[in-house]
Amino acid sequence: MLNRLTMKRFYLITTGHLVDRLWFRDDEDFKVAMNYVAAVAFACGVKVLSFILMSNHVHFVLSCTKEQAERFIYEFKRMYSAYYRRKYGVCELLRRNGVDIREVTPADESLEKAIAYVMMNSVAANICLEASGYPWGTGAILFNSNCVRG
């Protein structure tokens, strides 16, 4: 029988909204972070079910253990902070940026609600009219009608 601590679960990760600074200032920043999502997910052994990179915060829904979720967001923030420091000369952008990690489950539909919340975040923020219109997350991929389907 698997230990409860090592069993895969689902987690919604949300960072605090930076009030006076931006995580992402231009398209290059978003592209770098998109690549870091994939690299850190692979390195940490997590499955990313949904994510969105907003200008001053990020959201992720992961399938993993709690320890993996904690490591994922720590490494993502560490890598992106190092990039940001090299590009803009700003130290400690994300060190004090709070993180909320909550377990979500399919049993009470909190997993589905978390995924929808993440993918629709840009719509809720009035950035675009539909999830496919925001390129910096899974909404653009999952709801893109231009994708070739077999």
Beta strands, then each sheet from edge to edge (+ up, - down):
strand 1: 9-15
strand 2: 47-53
strand 3: 58-64
strand 4: 99-104
sheet 1: 2+ 3- 1+ 4-
end
